[in-house]
Amino acid sequence: MIRNTFSMLNGIGEKMERRLWTEGILTWDDFISADDICFISPERKAAFDWSLNTAAQKLGERDAVFFARRVRRREHWRLFDIFKEDSLYLDIETNGLMPGRGGYVTVVGLYDGHDWRCLVAGDNLTAENLRRELSGYKCLVTFYGSSFDVPFLQRVFPDVRFDMPHFDLCFAAKRLGIGGGLKKIEVLFDIERDDDVKGMDGYDAVRLWEYARRGNNDARRLLLCYNREDTINLLRIADILYHRLKQSTGIEEHFVCGAT
């Protein structure tokens, strides 16, 4: 989808982007190779050509940070397919309080599409370990993470940077008219949870942490299982929402000879 994206260019919004698609300008290559585009002046087109050539070079280099800065945050979802194999799915648990009022992160769950792992307070949750876990990934996927998980982590670990593209599934779902929290959307998409943690919510996670902190190993196991389900289910939801968002743009109506 990113190669069909022109709205990252200064002065081009989604309306003009759709007009370009209607005119058969579906990809960056189509734009650059066009001799002229009637509703874009030659001077602007030359500048846009340069920007798109730069973008193509950066995409070839898999420079995700470039696109995180260049693409509007609400459009970061457009990068998911190109960076899917290098995406990190993240979900945190806390002790129920906010930073500055005694709040801290209890668990950071991390999933790369193959393996789930976690950082746990008092065990291995440190800024250095979190930074190491984030390194090498090209896209961050969360549910409401742009408003909660990432700001919370940045308050607790101010030296850890989150500068990769961020696909927030909560706001993606709302954009498609799908409301509710993660558990509701899982049900909507027929995603099952482990029987041991079905029906649990964030309040239960706080309670389980208190028991675990006091040495209850079963509570710790359940808490980590709960976080694991929260984290790994993000992948299936991301796949569904990405394809629905792409469909909602109208680009698929203009596909010709497999253009993507």
Backbone as a ProteinNet text record, in pm:
[ID]
protein_1_A
[PRIMARY]
MIRNTFSMLNGIGEKMERRLWTEGILTWDDFISADDICFISPERKAAFDWSLNTAAQKLGERDAVFFARRVRRREHWRLFDIFKEDSLYLDIETNGLMPGRGGYVTVVGLYDGHDWRCLVAGDNLTAENLRRELSGYKCLVTFYGSSFDVPFLQRVFPDVRFDMPHFDLCFAAKRLGIGGGLKKIEVLFDIERDDDVKGMDGYDAVRLWEYARRGNNDARRLLLCYNREDTINLLRIADILYHRLKQSTGIEEHFVCGAT
[TERTIARY]
82.4	0	85.1	202.7	282.7	324.1	344.7	384.4	269.4	148.6	33.1	3.1	85.6	56.8	122.4	38.7	87	54	-29.4	-71.9	40.1	155.5	269.1	344.4	308.3	369.9	303.7	383.2	329.7	233	111.8	13.7	-79	-55.3	-144.4	-217.5	-347.8	-430.4	-492.4	-577.9	-640.2	-731.4	-792	-880.1	-800.3	-686.8	-604.5	-539.9	-507.7	-451.6	-549.7	-676.3	-778	-792.7	-776.1	-784.3	-669.5	-551.4	-437.4	-466.4	-522.3	-556.3	-656.7	-756.3	-857.5	-794.9	-689.3	-620.5	-521.5	-516.3	-426.5	-287.9	-266.9	-138.9	-150.4	-116.2	-139.4	-18.3	99.8	221.4	317	419.7	523.6	586.5	612	671.2	580.5	448.8	354	365.1	374.7	382.4	510.1	622.8	751.7	762.5	710.4	724.4	625.4	522.4	425.6	492.9	473.2	532.2	474.5	345.2	280.5	151.5	108.6	-18.2	-95.9	-210.5	-276.9	-309.1	-332.3	-370.1	-254	-131	-11.8	87.1	134.4	224.2	356.9	426.9	556.1	655.7	652.8	746.3	716	588.4	550.1	576.9	548.7	572.2	720.2	806.8	950.3	991	934.6	964.5	910.2	788.6	729.1	807.6	854.5	936	1058.6	1122.9	1241.4	1205	1093.4	1050.3	1019	953.3	917.1	1039.7	1134.1	1258.5	1332.9	1331.9	1393.7	1322.1	1188.6	1109.5	1138.8	1148.1	1177.1	1314	1410.5	1543.7	1538.7	1467.3	1456.8	1380.8	1282.8	1209.4	1300.6	1382.1	1478.1	1576.7	1608.4	1699.6	1626.5	1493.8	1407.7	1426.4	1428.9	1446.3	1309	1266.8	1134	1120.8	1228.2	1222.8	1190.9	1245.4	1215.9	1065	1000.1	857.1	774	823.7	753.4	742.5	843.4	844.5	772.5	775.6	721.7	571.8	525.3	384.6	305.3	186.9	102.4	77.8	77.3	66.3	-58.1	-169.6	-292.3	-285.9	-182.3	-164.8	-49.7	5.2	114.6	73.7	-56	-103.5	-62.8	-43.5	-8.6	129.1	207.8	341.1	342	227.7	225.5	264	212	240.9	389	449.9	589.7	683.5	642.1	726.7	670	573.6	506.8	603.3	697.1	790.4	886	893.3	980.3	897.8	773.6	686.2	695.3	675.9	675.9	541.2	476.7	346.4	370.6	317.9	352	226.7	227.9	119.6	178.1	136.6	189.5	79.1	123.8	38.2	100.4	16.9	67.3	7.4	48.6	-6	-134.6	-187.5	-316.3	-308.5	-188.8	-171	-96.5	-106.1	-38.2	101.7	195.5	330	321.8	405.2	400.9	311.1	227.6	140.5	161	282.1	314.4	294.2	261.4	237.5	365.6	365.4	480.5	433.5	518.7	489.6	524	432.5	458.3	505.4	446.9	482.7	482.7	582.2	582.6	583	474	466.1	510	588.6	646.2	631.2	583.2	561.2	607	682.3	735.5	670.8	559.6	493.6	535.5	638.1	688.5	700.3	765.8	791.9	735.7	677.9	633.7	733.1	764.2	852	804.5	854.6	806.8	918.8	902.8	988.6	902.4	949.7	869.5	939.6	863.8	918.4	982.4	1100.6	1170.8	1248.3	1237.4	1306.5	1399.8	1343.3	1426.7	1378.3	1283.6	1231.4	1321	1408.3	1497.7	1495.4	1540.3	1546.8	1638.1	1749.4	1844.1	1780.8	1711	1648.3	1535.2	1457.3	1349.4	1405.9	1510.9	1574.7	1627.1	1684.7	1736.2	1622.4	1511.9	1398.5	1338.8	1338.2	1280.2	1371.1	1500.7	1596.6	1579.1	1593.6	1587	1448.9	1346.3	1211.1	1176.5	1087.3	1055.3	917.4	830.9	694.6	644.4	580.2	522	371.3	314.9	170.5	117.8	16.9	-42.9	-194.4	-260.8	-401.7	-413.6	-441.3	-448.5	-310.6	-207	-72.7	-22	-71.7	-25.5	-75.9	-183.3	-239.2	-203.8	-173.7	-146.7	-9.9	9.3	129.5	258.1	268.3	392.5	414.8	315.4	337.9	375.3	312.7	344.1	489.8	530.7	668.9	767.7	731.8	821.3	835.1	727.9	736.7	827.8	817	894.3	1037.9	1054.1	1186.8	1211.1	1240.9	1250.1	1360.3	1458.2	1568.2	1539.9	1427	1392	1311.9	1354.7	1290.6	1194.3	1083.3	985.4	969.7	1062.9	1063.5	1028	978.8	937.4	791	742.3	598.8	516.9	398.6	316.4	173.9	134.8	1.4	-81.5	-163	-247.9	-383.2	-411.9	-530.6	-659.4	-652.1	-771.4	-826.8	-739.8	-784.9	-812.3	-741.8	-772.1	-913.2	-949.2	-1083.5	-1189.5	-1166.1	-1263.3	-1282	-1175.9	-1183.1	-1274.8	-1283.8	-1369.5	-1507.6	-1535.3	-1665.8	-1678.5	-1564.2	-1563.8	-1523	-1615.7	-1587.9	-1561	-1527.9	-1505.5	-1359.1	-1332.2	-1195.9	-1144.5	-1025.6	-958.9	-1040.6	-1093.4	-1166.9	-1292.2	-1360.8	-1481.4	-1447.5	-1336.9	-1297.4	-1251.8	-1187.3	-1150	-1273.7	-1377.7	-1501.6	-1559.2	-1559.7	-1612.7	-1539	-1408.3	-1326	-1304.4	-1381.2	-1374.3	-1234.7	-1172.3	-1040.5	-1058.3	-1013.7	-1030.4	-913	-943.1	-839.5	-819.2	-704.8	-679.2	-789.2	-839	-949.5	-915.9	-788.7	-749.5	-770.9	-773.1	-783.9	-904.8	-994.1	-1116.5	-1194.6	-1242.5	-1322.2	-1241.5	-1109.9	-1026.6	-1011.5	-987.8	-967.4	-850	-830.2	-717.6	-719.3	-837.9	-847.1	-794.2	-827.6	-777.4	-625.8	-569.9	-425	-357.3	-417.2	-363.6	-368.9	-481.8	-500.2	-401.9	-385.5	-292.8	-149.2	-114.1	20.7	44.1	-54.1	-38.7	-14.3	-87.8	-67.2	70.1	107.3	236.4	351.4	335.9	440.4	464.6	359.1	369.8	413.3	448.4	502.8	409.6	291.3	194.5	231.2	288	334.9	220.8	106.6	-6.9	-61.6	-62.9	-107.4	-12.4	115.1	213.9	192.4	169.9	145.9	23.4	-84.3	-206.9	-186.8	-114.9	-89.2	-11.7	90.5	170.2	90.2	4.4	-82.8	-179.1	-233.5	-325.2	-254.7	-134.2	-59.9	-23	12	47.2	-70	-190.5	-307.2	-331.5	-318.2	-333.3	-237.3	-115.9	-10	-16.9	-26.7	-21.8	-146.9	-259.4	-382	-377.9	-284.5	-271.3	-237.3	-163.6	-123.6	-245.5	-334.8	-452.3	-542	-555.7	-638.9	-574.2	-442.6	-371.4	-392.1	-383.3	-405	-543.4	-643.6	-782.6	-802.8	-758.1	-781.1	-701.6	-579.4	-501.1	-576	-625.2	-693.1	-823.7	-892.7	-1016.3	-986.4	-880.2	-841.4	-799.1	-722.1	-679.3	-800.7	-895.3	-1016.8	-1093.4	-1093.6	-1169.2	-1112.7	-985	-926.7	-978.4	-1022.1	-1067.3	-958	-834.7	-724.6	-747	-809.1	-824	-916.3	-999.4	-1087.4	-1008.3	-885.8	-806.3	-691.8	-684	-573.4	-579.1	-465.4	-455.4	-331	-348.7	-236.3	-153.9	-220.6	-150.9	-74	-102	-32.3	-61.5	39.2	23.5	94.9
-122.5	0	126.6	119.6	241.7	290	198.8	241.1	306.2	295.3	363.1	494.9	529.3	643.7	771.2	871	1003	1110.1	1074.2	1173	1209	1143.9	1184.1	1302.5	1338.2	1453.6	1582.6	1684	1812.5	1868.9	1897.6	1956	1855.2	1726.5	1624	1554.7	1568.6	1502.6	1376.4	1315.9	1190.5	1211.6	1329	1355.6	1358.9	1430.2	1435.8	1300.6	1229	1095.6	1007.2	1011.9	932	978	1108.1	1159	1103.3	1095.6	1037.2	892.7	817.2	677.7	668.8	759.3	759.1	786.3	867.9	901.1	792.5	683.4	574	585.7	686.6	702.9	624.2	495.2	405.9	389.6	404.6	381.5	499.1	499.3	602	600.1	480.5	470.1	532.5	509.9	569.9	721.8	777.3	922.6	976.3	914.6	964.5	954.4	844.4	822.8	903.9	961.7	1043.3	1170.8	1202.2	1324.7	1448.5	1446.4	1557.3	1505.8	1575.8	1547	1678	1678.7	1805	1892.7	1835.9	1918.2	1942.8	1911.9	1940.3	2014.1	2128.7	2209.2	2135.6	2165.6	2100.5	2120.4	2238.8	2266.2	2177.1	2167	2081.7	1935.6	1896.7	1756.9	1722.4	1811.8	1786.6	1766.8	1851.3	1837.7	1705.5	1670.2	1544.2	1423.9	1434.8	1327.3	1302.2	1410	1398	1331.6	1372.9	1315.1	1166.6	1129.5	989.4	904.1	959.2	885.9	862.6	964.2	949.5	842.7	846.4	747.5	606.4	590.8	459.4	409	499.6	462.3	419.5	496.7	465.3	334.3	307.9	182.6	65.4	83.6	-19.8	-46.9	56.9	43.3	-2.9	-15.6	-54.9	39.9	168.7	273.9	311	236.9	256.8	391.6	438.3	566	680.1	674.3	775.9	785.8	670	670.7	704.6	671.6	709.3	860.8	930.4	1076.8	1138.6	1071.2	1129	1102.9	987	950	996	1051.9	1094.4	977.7	1005.9	898	812.8	876.4	799.3	709.4	730	648.1	548	533.6	438.5	295.7	267.1	133.1	93.9	192.5	164.4	97.9	102.3	43.4	-101.1	-146.9	-277.3	-391.6	-393.9	-508.1	-515.1	-400	-398.9	-434	-401.5	-427.7	-537.8	-611.3	-711.4	-812.6	-861.1	-962.6	-907.2	-776.6	-712.8	-631.5	-673.7	-602.8	-663.3	-578.1	-621.3	-585.6	-683.4	-665.3	-651.1	-544.6	-510.9	-481.9	-529.1	-498.7	-497.6	-400.7	-392	-414.9	-455.2	-457.3	-361.5	-304.4	-212.3	-250.1	-177.7	-202.2	-124	-62.2	5.9	153.1	203.8	345.3	412.1	544.2	618.7	658.6	675.1	722.1	855.1	869.3	989.9	973.1	870.3	841	697.4	651	515.7	410.4	454	357.1	306.4	181.2	123.8	8.3	-26.3	-136	-266.7	-362.4	-492.5	-594.9	-589.9	-685.2	-613.4	-640.4	-599	-726.7	-750.2	-866	-828.5	-914.2	-886.6	-1010.5	-989.1	-1099.7	-1056	-1140.6	-1105.1	-1184.7	-1249.9	-1332.8	-1477.9	-1504.7	-1641	-1676.3	-1589.2	-1616.1	-1504.2	-1544.3	-1448.6	-1452.3	-1336	-1325.3	-1209.1	-1200.1	-1093.2	-1041	-916.4	-852.3	-826.8	-868.5	-863.7	-778	-689.7	-602.2	-686.5	-641.4	-712.8	-832.5	-859.6	-974.4	-927.3	-901.8	-862.7	-737	-664.9	-542.8	-425.1	-390.5	-276.2	-197.4	-73.9	9	-55.5	-111.4	-173.6	-293.5	-377.1	-494.1	-455	-353.3	-307.4	-249.5	-171.4	-113.2	-223.8	-325.8	-437.5	-510.6	-529	-599.3	-520	-390	-305.9	-293.2	-309.5	-285.7	-388.4	-341.4	-430.5	-445.7	-399	-409.2	-282.1	-297.4	-187.8	-127.3	-197.9	-149.3	-198.6	-111.2	-145.5	-158.6	-265.2	-287.5	-300.8	-220.3	-223.1	-207.1	-216.9	-180.8	-69.5	50.4	171.9	210.3	155.1	180.3	320.5	390.3	527.7	621.5	582	665	613.9	484.8	429.3	361.8	249.8	169.6	248.5	311.9	382.7	504.1	593.1	703.6	656.9	547.9	495	448.8	373.2	325.9	441.5	544.3	658.9	736.6	738.8	803.8	724.9	593.5	507.7	490.7	482.2	463.2	574.7	696.1	811.5	801.2	713.7	702.4	601.7	533	435.4	506.1	490.3	560.1	467.8	526	456.3	537.4	520.2	604.1	527.8	405.8	328	355.9	323	336.8	259.2	312.6	254.1	232.5	107.6	68.1	41.6	139.7	127.3	71.2	-51.2	-121.4	-63.6	-2.1	58.5	167.8	257.5	368.9	324.4	220.7	164.1	107.2	35.7	-22.4	86.5	189.8	299.7	367.3	377.5	438.9	358.6	229.7	141.8	125	200.6	192.9	78.3	21.8	-90.4	-37.1	-33.4	17.4	-94	-55.6	-152.8	-180.8	-254.2	-286.8	-410.5	-450.2	-563	-691.2	-719.4	-845.8	-849.6	-738.1	-732.8	-756.9	-698.8	-714.7	-858.1	-919.3	-1059.8	-1146.1	-1122.9	-1198.5	-1173.2	-1047	-1009.5	-1081.5	-1101.6	-1164	-1313.8	-1371.3	-1514.9	-1558.9	-1478.1	-1511.1	-1565.1	-1686.5	-1753.2	-1723.2	-1722.6	-1708.1	-1840.8	-1853.5	-1967.4	-1975.7	-2095.2	-2112.9	-2059.1	-2066	-2022.6	-1873.6	-1793.7	-1648.4	-1589.4	-1673.9	-1621.6	-1540	-1423.7	-1339.3	-1247.5	-1261.3	-1174	-1037.2	-935.3	-800.4	-735.1	-606.2	-535.1	-528.9	-522.6	-521.7	-653	-763.5	-894.1	-899.6	-836.8	-836.3	-762.5	-653.4	-579.2	-665.6	-731.6	-817.3	-934.2	-996.5	-1108.6	-1065.9	-942.9	-894.4	-883.3	-836.4	-824.2	-960.7	-1060.8	-1196.4	-1249.5	-1225.4	-1273.1	-1206.9	-1079.3	-1004.1	-1059.9	-1120	-1180.7	-1326.7	-1373.1	-1507.9	-1613.9	-1577.1	-1674.2	-1708.2	-1824.1	-1863.2	-1887.9	-1936.4	-1960.1	-1827.6	-1725.1	-1592.5	-1536.5	-1557.6	-1511.3	-1582.1	-1712.6	-1788.3	-1736.7	-1711.6	-1661	-1521.2	-1437.4	-1301.6	-1305.1	-1388.1	-1396.6	-1459.1	-1554.6	-1613.8	-1508.6	-1428.3	-1321.1	-1223.4	-1182.2	-1088.2	-1151.9	-1279.3	-1348.1	-1346.1	-1371.9	-1370	-1229.2	-1129.2	-989.7	-957.3	-1010.1	-972.3	-1049.2	-1182.4	-1260.4	-1241.3	-1207.9	-1187.6	-1060.4	-972.6	-849	-877.2	-985.4	-1016.8	-1045.8	-1130.3	-1164.1	-1042.8	-962.6	-842.4	-744.3	-730.3	-639.7	-681	-809.8	-858.7	-820.4	-843.8	-816	-666.6	-586.1	-441.6	-380.6	-429	-375.3	-393.1	-512.6	-538.4	-459.8	-441.4	-362.7	-215.1	-165.2	-25.4	-2.8	-95.2	-83	-80.8	-169	-172.7	-41.8	17	139.9	259.2	254.4	366.2	372.2	257	251.4	215.5	195	167.9	38.5	-60.4	-191	-182.4	-82.3	-64.7	-25.8	22.5	72.5	-19.4	-135.1	-226	-266.9	-259.1	-300.1	-387.1	-505.5	-595.7	-620.1	-629.8	-665.2	-552.6	-426.1	-313.6	-312.4	-286	-284.1	-164.7
0	0	0	61.9	71.1	-67.3	-163	-297	-374	-320.8	-380	-309.8	-212	-125.2	-177.5	-202.3	-243.5	-138.9	-43	57.5	153.8	142.7	226	164.6	41.7	-23.6	23.2	45.9	90.2	-13.5	30	-59.8	-125.1	-101.6	-156.3	-41.3	-43	56.6	-0.6	75.9	33.2	-88.5	-98.9	-212.9	-343.1	-341.2	-461.8	-488.8	-383.3	-400.6	-477.1	-439.3	-509.9	-654.6	-677.2	-814.8	-898.2	-839.3	-910	-946.7	-854.8	-883.6	-998.1	-994	-1099.7	-1236.1	-1236.9	-1361.7	-1404.3	-1328.3	-1363.3	-1303.7	-1218.2	-1149.1	-1018.7	-1023.2	-909.7	-819.5	-874.5	-797.4	-812.3	-728.2	-738.9	-877.8	-931.6	-1065.3	-1171.4	-1156.4	-1250.7	-1247.7	-1126.9	-1111.3	-1175.2	-1142.4	-1189.8	-1342.2	-1397.7	-1542.4	-1625.6	-1562	-1636.6	-1686.3	-1812	-1867.9	-1801.6	-1779.7	-1709	-1647.1	-1543.7	-1476.8	-1477.1	-1543.7	-1578	-1458.1	-1343.2	-1228.1	-1131.3	-1175.7	-1096.4	-1186.2	-1142	-1223.8	-1245.2	-1354.9	-1381	-1266.8	-1205	-1095.3	-974.2	-941.4	-827.8	-859.8	-982.7	-1019.1	-1006.2	-1047.7	-1036.7	-890.6	-804.2	-661.1	-606.8	-649.6	-604.4	-658.2	-782.6	-839.8	-752.3	-711.5	-626.7	-494.1	-435.4	-307.2	-320.4	-429	-448.7	-480.2	-553.6	-576.7	-445.5	-360.8	-228.7	-147.3	-151.1	-77.2	-127.7	-257.8	-315.3	-269.5	-265.2	-218.3	-72	9.8	152.5	175.4	90.4	102.4	67.6	-34.8	-71.3	40	116.3	229.9	355.6	345.7	458.6	577	544.1	644.4	701.4	802.5	859.1	928.4	989.7	1062.1	966.2	844.8	743.8	721.2	705.7	677.2	801.2	919	1041.3	1051.9	1001.2	1006.8	888.1	774.3	651.3	634.2	677.5	661.7	783.4	759.8	871.4	965.9	1095.1	1193.5	1172.5	1136.6	1117.4	994.2	911.1	791.8	804.4	923.3	941.6	909.2	915.3	881.1	739.2	651.6	512.3	499.7	604.4	602.6	652.4	701.9	768.5	676.1	555.4	468.5	430.6	406.4	364.8	479.6	602.3	718.8	809.1	760.1	844.9	904.8	824.4	873.2	978.2	989.2	1088.9	1188.3	1210.1	1303.5	1442.8	1542.5	1682.1	1743.1	1802.7	1866.8	2016.3	2075.3	2213	2294.8	2418.7	2512.3	2653.3	2732.6	2869.2	2972.2	3091.3	3209.5	3310.5	3396.2	3498.3	3633.8	3736.1	3869.8	3894.3	3790.6	3801.5	3833.9	3860.6	3890.7	3776.8	3770.3	3665.7	3710.2	3614.3	3651	3726.2	3824.5	3907.3	4027.4	4025.9	4140	4187.8	4166.9	4210.5	4104.3	3983.9	3877.3	3814.8	3777.1	3707.2	3618.3	3525.2	3433	3501.9	3497.3	3558.3	3455.2	3334.4	3228.8	3094.1	3015.1	2874.4	2791.1	2719.9	2631.8	2492.3	2428	2296.6	2208.3	2086.1	1993.4	1855.8	1787.8	1656.1	1543	1573.3	1473.8	1482.8	1562.5	1580.5	1728.9	1803.9	1945.5	2032.4	2145.9	2247.4	2361.5	2411.7	2526.9	2611.5	2732.7	2821.2	2908.8	2946.7	3044.8	3167	3283	3405.3	3509.1	3574.5	3679.1	3788.9	3834.4	3939.1	3889.7	3760.8	3703.1	3591.5	3473	3358.9	3288.8	3350.5	3288.2	3323.5	3228.8	3242.8	3112.6	3120.1	2999.4	2895.8	2940.5	2848	2777.4	2851.8	2790.8	2696.7	2735.6	2649.1	2520.9	2532	2413.8	2321.9	2380.6	2301.2	2230	2298	2238.2	2121.3	2131.2	2025.8	1904.3	1926.8	1819.2	1708	1587.1	1471.8	1411.4	1480.4	1425.7	1349.3	1252.3	1161	1185.1	1257.4	1277.8	1412.2	1486.4	1616.4	1599.6	1656	1650.1	1792.6	1825.6	1959	1946.9	2060	2067.3	2170.5	2124.3	2207.2	2262.1	2201.2	2251.5	2231.7	2128.6	2107.2	2215.2	2282.7	2390.1	2529.2	2540.2	2673.9	2684	2614.9	2635.2	2610.5	2494.7	2461.4	2551.4	2573.1	2665.9	2806.8	2852.4	2985.3	2988.8	2889.6	2884.8	2874.8	2799.6	2785.5	2915.4	2995.7	3126.8	3220.3	3214.8	3304.5	3255.6	3122.5	3062.7	2959.8	3006.5	2915.3	2811.7	2831.8	2736	2625.6	2633.2	2529.8	2420.5	2296.7	2184.8	2110.4	2069.7	1987.5	1858.6	1766.2	1646.7	1519.5	1534.1	1417	1386.7	1268.5	1239.6	1341.4	1373.6	1478.9	1425.1	1414.2	1368.6	1493.4	1532.3	1650.3	1607.3	1645.9	1598.9	1655.5	1772	1831	1740.6	1696.7	1614	1470.3	1426.7	1294.9	1293.6	1400.1	1409	1412.8	1492	1501.3	1366.4	1291.2	1158.3	1065.9	1093.2	1014.1	1075.4	1181.9	1246.9	1344.1	1386.4	1480.6	1617.6	1709.3	1842.6	1941.7	2062.8	2169	2191.6	2299.4	2335	2264	2301.1	2236.1	2246.7	2364.9	2384.2	2296.9	2285	2201.7	2054.9	2009.9	1869.9	1843.8	1941	1925.3	1901.1	1978.3	1960.5	1821.7	1779.8	1649.1	1536.9	1554.8	1451.8	1477.6	1569.5	1599.4	1643.5	1725.8	1779.5	1921.2	1943	2071.9	2164.9	2294.9	2397.3	2470.1	2534.7	2621	2726.9	2750.7	2845.7	2983.7	3023	3157.3	3179.9	3072.4	3090.5	3018.6	2972.3	2910.8	3013.4	2971	3059.3	3147.7	3148.3	3230.5	3164.7	3247.9	3195.9	3267.6	3240.3	3297	3448.3	3507.3	3653.6	3710.2	3644	3688	3678.9	3575.2	3559.2	3674.8	3719.3	3833.3	3959.1	3978.9	4096.2	4095	3978.9	3967.7	3995.7	3951.6	3979.7	4129.8	4202.5	4347.5	4411	4367.2	4418.3	4377.6	4253.1	4203	4277.5	4305	4375.6	4515.8	4569.8	4703.9	4698.8	4578.8	4568.1	4516.7	4469.4	4417.3	4271.8	4251.7	4118.8	4020.9	4071	3981.9	3928.7	4016.3	3972.7	3866.8	3885.5	3786.5	3652.8	3657.1	3534.6	3460.6	3534.5	3472.6	3415.1	3487.4	3438.9	3308.1	3301.7	3178.9	3065.7	3098.1	2995.8	2941.5	3031.1	2990.8	2897.1	2934.7	2850	2716.9	2721.1	2596.8	2499.1	2548.1	2461.2	2406.8	2493.5	2449.8	2336.1	2345.7	2252.9	2121.1	2129.3	2004.8	1920.1	1983.4	1905.4	1821.9	1853.3	1775.7	1629.5	1604.3	1467.6	1380	1426.1	1345.5	1324.3	1428.2	1415.3	1317.7	1325	1234.6	1089.8	1061.8	924.9	874	957.2	916.5	894.3	990	980.7	865.3	843.2	731.7	599.8	573.9	446.6	435.9	547.6	543.4	521.9	583.3	562.2	417.6	363.5	224.1	132.6	158.5	77.4	88.4	208.2	230.6	154.1	114.8	40	-103.4	-157.2	-295.6	-394.8	-347.5	-439.7	-516.6	-453.4	-518.3	-642.5	-646.2	-762.5	-886.7	-867	-979.2	-1016.5	-951.5	-983.5	-1130.6	-1194.8	-1335.1	-1347.9	-1399.2	-1424.6	-1298.8	-1184.7	-1061.6	-998	-1034.4	-971.9	-824.4	-738.8	-593.8	-535
[MASK]
++++++++++++++++++++++++++++++++++++++++++++++++++++++++++++++++++++++++++++++++++++++++++++++++++++++++++++++++++++++++++++++++++++++++++++++++++++++++++++++++++++++++++++++++++++++++++++++++++++++++++++++++++++++++++++++++++++++++++++++++++++++++++++++++++++

